[in-house]
Amino acid sequence: MSFDELVQAAGQVMEAAGVLAVLLGTLMVAGQALGRLARHEPAVYVGFRQGLGRSILLGLELLVAADIVRTVATRPTLASVTVLAAIVLIRSFLSLALELEVTGRWPWQPRSEVRPEVTGR
């Protein structure tokens, strides 16, 4: 197996891990939400959205890493680097938006500035 094939395989494994993180995270969070609904606990929706957002964030991070590995480790062309830059930009924007949605603060803000109405605390 050549180096390029090995890198492509590693990228595919990381990509599969990203998709799996989203799928398994969604299933786990949905199961937890159903259990909380059955027990009539408060703020089930908020907890579900936060857990789902965390699953998506983890999946996005793995997908970005897979794209970087596959694009940079093999012979990058201007076209492939441009596509990578666009993908990373879009996924980074999504990650920032999800982080704000899940935690109620930007990643660079201290935890003391968390808005209680967003986190359900």
Backbone as JSON Lines, residues from 0, in Angstrom:
{"i":0,"aa":"M","n":[0.85,-1.17,0.0],"ca":[0.0,0.0,0.0],"c":[0.9,1.24,0.0]}
{"i":1,"aa":"S","n":[0.64,2.16,-0.91],"ca":[1.44,3.38,-1.01],"c":[1.03,4.38,0.07]}
{"i":2,"aa":"F","n":[1.87,5.39,0.24],"ca":[1.59,6.43,1.24],"c":[0.28,7.14,0.92]}
{"i":3,"aa":"D","n":[0.08,7.49,-0.35],"ca":[-1.15,8.18,-0.75],"c":[-2.39,7.35,-0.45]}
{"i":4,"aa":"E","n":[-2.31,6.06,-0.69],"ca":[-3.44,5.18,-0.4],"c":[-3.68,5.08,1.11]}
{"i":5,"aa":"L","n":[-2.61,5.04,1.86],"ca":[-2.72,4.98,3.32],"c":[-3.37,6.25,3.87]}
{"i":6,"aa":"V","n":[-2.95,7.39,3.34],"ca":[-3.52,8.67,3.79],"c":[-4.99,8.76,3.4]}
{"i":7,"aa":"Q","n":[-5.32,8.33,2.2],"ca":[-6.72,8.34,1.77],"c":[-7.56,7.43,2.67]}
{"i":8,"aa":"A","n":[-7.03,6.26,3.01],"ca":[-7.75,5.34,3.9],"c":[-7.92,5.95,5.28]}
{"i":9,"aa":"A","n":[-6.87,6.61,5.79],"ca":[-6.96,7.26,7.1],"c":[-8.01,8.36,7.07]}
{"i":10,"aa":"G","n":[-8.04,9.13,5.98],"ca":[-9.05,10.18,5.83],"c":[-10.46,9.61,5.81]}
{"i":11,"aa":"Q","n":[-10.64,8.47,5.13],"ca":[-11.96,7.84,5.09],"c":[-12.38,7.32,6.45]}
{"i":12,"aa":"V","n":[-11.42,6.8,7.21],"ca":[-11.72,6.31,8.56],"c":[-12.14,7.48,9.45]}
{"i":13,"aa":"M","n":[-11.42,8.59,9.34],"ca":[-11.77,9.77,10.14],"c":[-13.13,10.33,9.72]}
{"i":14,"aa":"E","n":[-13.4,10.31,8.42],"ca":[-14.69,10.77,7.94],"c":[-15.82,9.88,8.46]}
{"i":15,"aa":"A","n":[-15.6,8.58,8.44],"ca":[-16.59,7.64,8.97],"c":[-16.8,7.88,10.47]}
{"i":16,"aa":"A","n":[-15.72,8.17,11.18],"ca":[-15.82,8.45,12.61],"c":[-16.65,9.71,12.86]}
{"i":17,"aa":"G","n":[-16.51,10.7,11.99],"ca":[-17.31,11.92,12.12],"c":[-18.78,11.66,11.92]}
{"i":18,"aa":"V","n":[-19.11,10.89,10.9],"ca":[-20.51,10.55,10.65],"c":[-21.05,9.7,11.78]}
{"i":19,"aa":"L","n":[-20.24,8.76,12.25],"ca":[-20.65,7.89,13.37],"c":[-20.88,8.69,14.64]}
{"i":20,"aa":"A","n":[-20.05,9.69,14.88],"ca":[-20.21,10.54,16.07],"c":[-21.55,11.26,16.04]}
{"i":21,"aa":"V","n":[-21.92,11.76,14.87],"ca":[-23.21,12.45,14.74],"c":[-24.36,11.46,14.93]}
{"i":22,"aa":"L","n":[-24.28,10.31,14.27],"ca":[-25.36,9.33,14.36],"c":[-25.52,8.77,15.76]}
{"i":23,"aa":"L","n":[-24.42,8.31,16.35],"ca":[-24.52,7.73,17.7],"c":[-24.89,8.78,18.73]}
{"i":24,"aa":"G","n":[-24.33,9.97,18.59],"ca":[-24.68,11.04,19.51],"c":[-26.15,11.39,19.44]}
{"i":25,"aa":"T","n":[-26.68,11.43,18.23],"ca":[-28.1,11.72,18.05],"c":[-28.96,10.65,18.69]}
{"i":26,"aa":"L","n":[-28.6,9.4,18.47],"ca":[-29.37,8.3,19.06],"c":[-29.31,8.33,20.59]}
{"i":27,"aa":"M","n":[-28.12,8.58,21.13],"ca":[-27.97,8.63,22.59],"c":[-28.77,9.79,23.19]}
{"i":28,"aa":"V","n":[-28.67,10.95,22.57],"ca":[-29.37,12.13,23.09],"c":[-30.88,11.93,22.96]}
{"i":29,"aa":"A","n":[-31.32,11.33,21.87],"ca":[-32.76,11.07,21.7],"c":[-33.25,10.1,22.77]}
{"i":30,"aa":"G","n":[-32.46,9.06,23.05],"ca":[-32.83,8.11,24.1],"c":[-32.91,8.77,25.47]}
{"i":31,"aa":"Q","n":[-31.94,9.63,25.76],"ca":[-31.97,10.36,27.03],"c":[-33.18,11.27,27.12]}
{"i":32,"aa":"A","n":[-33.49,11.94,26.0],"ca":[-34.64,12.85,26.0],"c":[-35.94,12.08,26.2]}
{"i":33,"aa":"L","n":[-36.06,10.93,25.57],"ca":[-37.27,10.11,25.76],"c":[-37.4,9.67,27.21]}
{"i":34,"aa":"G","n":[-36.28,9.28,27.82],"ca":[-36.31,8.91,29.24],"c":[-36.71,10.07,30.13]}
{"i":35,"aa":"R","n":[-36.18,11.25,29.83],"ca":[-36.54,12.43,30.62],"c":[-38.0,12.81,30.41]}
{"i":36,"aa":"L","n":[-38.49,12.63,29.18],"ca":[-39.92,12.91,28.93],"c":[-40.8,11.96,29.71]}
{"i":37,"aa":"A","n":[-40.41,10.69,29.74],"ca":[-41.19,9.69,30.46],"c":[-41.24,9.99,31.96]}
{"i":38,"aa":"R","n":[-40.17,10.59,32.48],"ca":[-40.11,10.94,33.9],"c":[-40.66,12.35,34.16]}
{"i":39,"aa":"H","n":[-41.15,13.0,33.12],"ca":[-41.72,14.35,33.2],"c":[-40.74,15.36,33.78]}
{"i":40,"aa":"E","n":[-39.48,15.24,33.38],"ca":[-38.47,16.2,33.84],"c":[-38.59,17.5,33.05]}
{"i":41,"aa":"P","n":[-38.18,18.62,33.67],"ca":[-38.26,19.91,32.97],"c":[-37.1,20.08,31.97]}
{"i":42,"aa":"A","n":[-37.28,20.99,31.08],"ca":[-36.24,21.43,30.12],"c":[-35.69,20.29,29.27]}
{"i":43,"aa":"V","n":[-36.55,19.37,28.86],"ca":[-36.11,18.26,28.02],"c":[-35.64,18.78,26.66]}
{"i":44,"aa":"Y","n":[-36.36,19.71,26.1],"ca":[-36.02,20.24,24.78],"c":[-34.66,20.93,24.79]}
{"i":45,"aa":"V","n":[-34.39,21.71,25.82],"ca":[-33.11,22.42,25.92],"c":[-31.97,21.42,26.01]}
{"i":46,"aa":"G","n":[-32.12,20.42,26.84],"ca":[-31.08,19.39,26.97],"c":[-30.88,18.61,25.69]}
{"i":47,"aa":"F","n":[-31.98,18.32,25.0],"ca":[-31.89,17.6,23.73],"c":[-31.12,18.42,22.7]}
{"i":48,"aa":"R","n":[-31.46,19.71,22.59],"ca":[-30.77,20.58,21.62],"c":[-29.3,20.72,21.95]}
{"i":49,"aa":"Q","n":[-28.98,20.86,23.22],"ca":[-27.57,20.99,23.6],"c":[-26.8,19.71,23.3]}
{"i":50,"aa":"G","n":[-27.36,18.57,23.62],"ca":[-26.7,17.3,23.34],"c":[-26.55,17.05,21.85]}
{"i":51,"aa":"L","n":[-27.59,17.37,21.1],"ca":[-27.53,17.21,19.65],"c":[-26.47,18.14,19.06]}
{"i":52,"aa":"G","n":[-26.41,19.37,19.56],"ca":[-25.39,20.31,19.09],"c":[-23.99,19.81,19.38]}
{"i":53,"aa":"R","n":[-23.78,19.22,20.55],"ca":[-22.46,18.68,20.89],"c":[-22.09,17.53,19.97]}
{"i":54,"aa":"S","n":[-23.05,16.69,19.64],"ca":[-22.79,15.57,18.72],"c":[-22.4,16.09,17.34]}
{"i":55,"aa":"I","n":[-23.11,17.08,16.88],"ca":[-22.82,17.65,15.57],"c":[-21.45,18.33,15.59]}
{"i":56,"aa":"L","n":[-21.14,19.04,16.67],"ca":[-19.83,19.69,16.79],"c":[-18.69,18.68,16.71]}
{"i":57,"aa":"L","n":[-18.83,17.59,17.44],"ca":[-17.79,16.55,17.41],"c":[-17.65,15.98,16.01]}
{"i":58,"aa":"G","n":[-18.78,15.69,15.37],"ca":[-18.74,15.16,14.01],"c":[-18.1,16.13,13.04]}
{"i":59,"aa":"L","n":[-18.43,17.42,13.16],"ca":[-17.83,18.43,12.28],"c":[-16.32,18.52,12.46]}
{"i":60,"aa":"E","n":[-15.86,18.45,13.7],"ca":[-14.42,18.52,13.96],"c":[-13.71,17.33,13.31]}
{"i":61,"aa":"L","n":[-14.29,16.16,13.42],"ca":[-13.68,14.98,12.8],"c":[-13.71,15.09,11.28]}
{"i":62,"aa":"L","n":[-14.78,15.62,10.72],"ca":[-14.86,15.77,9.27],"c":[-13.86,16.79,8.75]}
{"i":63,"aa":"V","n":[-13.66,17.87,9.48],"ca":[-12.65,18.86,9.09],"c":[-11.26,18.22,9.14]}
{"i":64,"aa":"A","n":[-10.98,17.47,10.19],"ca":[-9.68,16.8,10.3],"c":[-9.47,15.84,9.13]}
{"i":65,"aa":"A","n":[-10.5,15.1,8.76],"ca":[-10.4,14.17,7.63],"c":[-10.11,14.91,6.33]}
{"i":66,"aa":"D","n":[-10.79,16.02,6.13],"ca":[-10.54,16.82,4.91],"c":[-9.11,17.34,4.87]}
{"i":67,"aa":"I","n":[-8.62,17.8,6.0],"ca":[-7.26,18.33,6.05],"c":[-6.25,17.22,5.76]}
{"i":68,"aa":"V","n":[-6.42,16.08,6.38],"ca":[-5.49,14.96,6.17],"c":[-5.48,14.55,4.7]}
{"i":69,"aa":"R","n":[-6.64,14.39,4.12],"ca":[-6.69,13.92,2.73],"c":[-6.19,14.96,1.74]}
{"i":70,"aa":"T","n":[-6.39,16.23,2.03],"ca":[-5.98,17.26,1.07],"c":[-4.51,17.62,1.21]}
{"i":71,"aa":"V","n":[-4.03,17.82,2.42],"ca":[-2.68,18.32,2.64],"c":[-1.65,17.21,2.55]}
{"i":72,"aa":"A","n":[-1.97,16.03,3.03],"ca":[-0.98,14.95,3.06],"c":[-0.69,14.39,1.67]}
{"i":73,"aa":"T","n":[-1.62,14.5,0.75],"ca":[-1.35,14.08,-0.62],"c":[-0.91,15.3,-1.41]}
{"i":74,"aa":"R","n":[-0.63,15.15,-2.64],"ca":[-0.13,16.26,-3.47],"c":[-1.21,17.31,-3.68]}
{"i":75,"aa":"P","n":[-1.16,18.37,-2.88],"ca":[-2.21,19.38,-2.99],"c":[-2.07,20.22,-4.26]}
{"i":76,"aa":"T","n":[-3.2,20.48,-4.88],"ca":[-3.25,21.39,-6.01],"c":[-3.95,22.65,-5.54]}
{"i":77,"aa":"L","n":[-3.86,23.69,-6.36],"ca":[-4.52,24.93,-6.0],"c":[-6.03,24.7,-5.86]}
{"i":78,"aa":"A","n":[-6.58,23.9,-6.75],"ca":[-8.03,23.61,-6.69],"c":[-8.39,22.86,-5.41]}
{"i":79,"aa":"S","n":[-7.6,21.85,-5.03],"ca":[-7.94,21.07,-3.84],"c":[-7.76,21.9,-2.57]}
{"i":80,"aa":"V","n":[-6.75,22.76,-2.53],"ca":[-6.56,23.61,-1.36],"c":[-7.68,24.65,-1.27]}
{"i":81,"aa":"T","n":[-8.12,25.17,-2.4],"ca":[-9.23,26.13,-2.42],"c":[-10.51,25.48,-1.92]}
{"i":82,"aa":"V","n":[-10.77,24.27,-2.38],"ca":[-11.96,23.54,-1.92],"c":[-11.85,23.26,-0.42]}
{"i":83,"aa":"L","n":[-10.66,22.85,0.03],"ca":[-10.45,22.61,1.46],"c":[-10.69,23.87,2.27]}
{"i":84,"aa":"A","n":[-10.19,25.0,1.79],"ca":[-10.37,26.26,2.5],"c":[-11.86,26.6,2.61]}
{"i":85,"aa":"A","n":[-12.6,26.39,1.54],"ca":[-14.04,26.67,1.58],"c":[-14.75,25.75,2.55]}
{"i":86,"aa":"I","n":[-14.4,24.48,2.52],"ca":[-15.03,23.5,3.42],"c":[-14.71,23.83,4.87]}
{"i":87,"aa":"V","n":[-13.46,24.12,5.17],"ca":[-13.05,24.44,6.54],"c":[-13.74,25.72,7.01]}
{"i":88,"aa":"L","n":[-13.84,26.7,6.12],"ca":[-14.5,27.95,6.47],"c":[-15.98,27.72,6.82]}
{"i":89,"aa":"I","n":[-16.67,26.97,5.99],"ca":[-18.09,26.69,6.22],"c":[-18.27,25.88,7.5]}
{"i":90,"aa":"R","n":[-17.47,24.84,7.67],"ca":[-17.61,24.0,8.86],"c":[-17.2,24.75,10.12]}
{"i":91,"aa":"S","n":[-16.22,25.63,10.02],"ca":[-15.83,26.43,11.19],"c":[-16.94,27.39,11.58]}
{"i":92,"aa":"F","n":[-17.58,28.0,10.59],"ca":[-18.72,28.88,10.87],"c":[-19.83,28.09,11.55]}
{"i":93,"aa":"L","n":[-20.12,26.9,11.03],"ca":[-21.15,26.06,11.65],"c":[-20.77,25.69,13.08]}
{"i":94,"aa":"S","n":[-19.49,25.38,13.3],"ca":[-19.04,25.04,14.65],"c":[-19.2,26.2,15.61]}
{"i":95,"aa":"L","n":[-18.84,27.41,15.16],"ca":[-19.0,28.58,16.02],"c":[-20.48,28.83,16.33]}
{"i":96,"aa":"A","n":[-21.32,28.72,15.31],"ca":[-22.75,28.93,15.52],"c":[-23.33,27.88,16.47]}
{"i":97,"aa":"L","n":[-22.92,26.64,16.32],"ca":[-23.39,25.58,17.22],"c":[-22.87,25.78,18.64]}
{"i":98,"aa":"E","n":[-21.62,26.2,18.76],"ca":[-21.07,26.47,20.09],"c":[-21.87,27.54,20.8]}
{"i":99,"aa":"L","n":[-22.22,28.6,20.07],"ca":[-23.03,29.66,20.66],"c":[-24.41,29.13,21.05]}
{"i":100,"aa":"E","n":[-24.98,28.3,20.21],"ca":[-26.31,27.74,20.48],"c":[-26.29,26.8,21.68]}
{"i":101,"aa":"V","n":[-25.25,25.97,21.78],"ca":[-25.19,24.96,22.84],"c":[-24.85,25.58,24.19]}
{"i":102,"aa":"T","n":[-23.84,26.47,24.21],"ca":[-23.37,26.99,25.5],"c":[-23.9,28.38,25.83]}
{"i":103,"aa":"G","n":[-24.41,29.09,24.82],"ca":[-24.88,30.44,25.07],"c":[-23.78,31.47,25.13]}
{"i":104,"aa":"R","n":[-22.57,31.1,24.71],"ca":[-21.44,32.03,24.71],"c":[-20.52,31.68,23.54]}
{"i":105,"aa":"W","n":[-19.74,32.66,23.15],"ca":[-18.72,32.42,22.14],"c":[-17.57,31.65,22.77]}
{"i":106,"aa":"P","n":[-16.83,30.87,22.0],"ca":[-15.74,30.06,22.6],"c":[-14.7,30.88,23.35]}
{"i":107,"aa":"W","n":[-14.5,32.14,22.99],"ca":[-13.49,32.97,23.63],"c":[-14.01,33.69,24.87]}
{"i":108,"aa":"Q","n":[-15.31,33.59,25.16],"ca":[-15.86,34.23,26.35],"c":[-15.64,33.36,27.58]}
{"i":109,"aa":"P","n":[-15.34,33.98,28.73],"ca":[-15.21,33.2,29.95],"c":[-16.55,32.56,30.33]}
{"i":110,"aa":"R","n":[-16.48,31.48,31.05],"ca":[-17.69,30.75,31.44],"c":[-18.6,31.58,32.34]}
{"i":111,"aa":"S","n":[-18.09,32.56,33.03],"ca":[-18.91,33.36,33.94],"c":[-19.93,34.23,33.21]}
{"i":112,"aa":"E","n":[-19.74,34.39,31.88],"ca":[-20.66,35.21,31.1],"c":[-21.79,34.39,30.46]}
{"i":113,"aa":"V","n":[-21.94,33.12,30.87],"ca":[-22.97,32.25,30.29],"c":[-24.34,32.78,30.7]}
{"i":114,"aa":"R","n":[-25.23,32.86,29.72],"ca":[-26.6,33.32,29.98],"c":[-27.43,32.15,30.51]}
{"i":115,"aa":"P","n":[-28.01,32.25,31.69],"ca":[-28.77,31.14,32.28],"c":[-29.96,30.71,31.44]}
{"i":116,"aa":"E","n":[-30.61,31.63,30.74],"ca":[-31.81,31.25,29.98],"c":[-31.48,30.36,28.79]}
{"i":117,"aa":"V","n":[-30.23,30.37,28.3],"ca":[-29.86,29.55,27.17],"c":[-29.48,28.15,27.63]}
{"i":118,"aa":"T","n":[-28.78,28.02,28.75],"ca":[-28.31,26.74,29.22],"c":[-29.33,25.99,30.07]}
{"i":119,"aa":"G","n":[-30.38,26.66,30.47],"ca":[-31.41,26.01,31.28],"c":[-31.05,25.93,32.75]}
{"i":120,"aa":"R","n":[-30.01,26.62,33.17],"ca":[-29.61,26.61,34.59],"c":[-30.36,27.64,35.37]}
